[in-house]
Amino acid sequence: MALYYMKYTKHIVFITPGFPQNESDSSCLPYLQTYFKAITQSYPHIRFSAIAMDYPFDKHIYECHKIMVYACGGKNRRLPLKLLNWKSCVQYFKKINKIQKVDFINSFWLRECAILGNYLSKQYQLPHCVSMVGQDARASNRYLRFLNLNQFSISCLSPFQSKVLEQHTQRKADYIIPLGLDAKDFANVSLHEERDIDIIGVGNLGPVKNYPLFIKMIARLKEHFPNIKSCIVGGGDFKGSLTQEIEQLIVDLDVKDNVLMTGHIERTEVLKYIQRSKIFLHTSNYESQGYVFLEALFLGMYLVSFEVGIAQEHPKWSVAENEEDMLQKLKLLMSQAKTYDSVMLYDVADTVEAFAEVYQL
């Protein structure tokens, strides 16, 4: 608990659904974890505290990445038990503020963390920024009806995400701040691995990722490239129905020998699959940013996607207008993709400096 006794010039509090339970917990929100590590390294004279609402699952206080973490142990409970979690958050904040007066609250996701951050910012008269991270800009976010979006500032990850928010709420994001990569996280990764996978898809098996289209693309490409090898890396379809649909489609379209499904694997293994692959195919209908886009480019891949998240025309990134256009772009890359140079599209140092301006550090 050494952080209690150090002197800091300001105090920033993060409110998040989860926080890594230790520094080797690489699977917990890796994109945010990279940012948290980087900002504490860049601003050692600033105190950073975090309230983790649901994960870790047990209630306790611990230190991780030079941040004091107050885990509420919410375990993703539903109402009314969730109210106990909220009570813990308020109690923790009171304790945190006594250790050193809080200067700024940054809550993540436009959901319950935003509600709690908004409440605490009013109680303590503090500036508050809500950072949208996932699908919270969409109309399906039930928390939007409970939030006055003009009572705090909003950061988002891409112009696409800000546009979606405005469509549903008439409110634009105040800041567009992509979450960047840290090159040090890839120090042990080689770009010279054998690229034995032609096309890869990475992400959970939920409906937004649109994996049935991925399978259909592989089936159509097989007509021109009979030995095509592809891979879907991801799990998370807890009901199992979509996984079964995808597996049945693989059989129906006769691509069983052309598509490997890994299920959920650790992040280090995900990166190994990416560095073995040539083309990253992202069939998703929505993406707030697409952190895996950055990882794929940094690991030398070519990208094909729709115009979602941070998608942009780039020598190594083809943005498709529709399914037929996507197929044509894939066919072209299957024939032409030869070199796999690393591209750093967004560096975490830029993310840190952008948020430092928000926090007025």
Secondary structure, 3 states (H helix, E strand, C coil): CHHHHCCCCEEEEEEEEECCCCCCCCCCCHHHHHHHHHHHHHCCCEEEEEEEEEECCCCEEEEECCEEEEECCCCCCCCCCHHHHHHHHHHHHHHHHHHCCCCEEEEECCCHHHHHHHHHHHHHCCCEEEECCCCCCCCCCHHHHHCCCCCCEEEECCHHHHHHHHHHHCCCCCEECCCCECHHHHCCCCCCCCCCEEEEEECCCCHHHCHHHHHHHHHHHHCCCCCCCEEEECCCCCCCHHHHHHHHHHHHCCCCCCEEEEECCCHHHHHHHHHCEEEEEECCCCCCCCHHHHHHHHCCCEEEECCCCCCCCECCEEECCCHHHHHHHHHHHHHHCCCCCCCCCCEHHHHHHHHHHHHCC
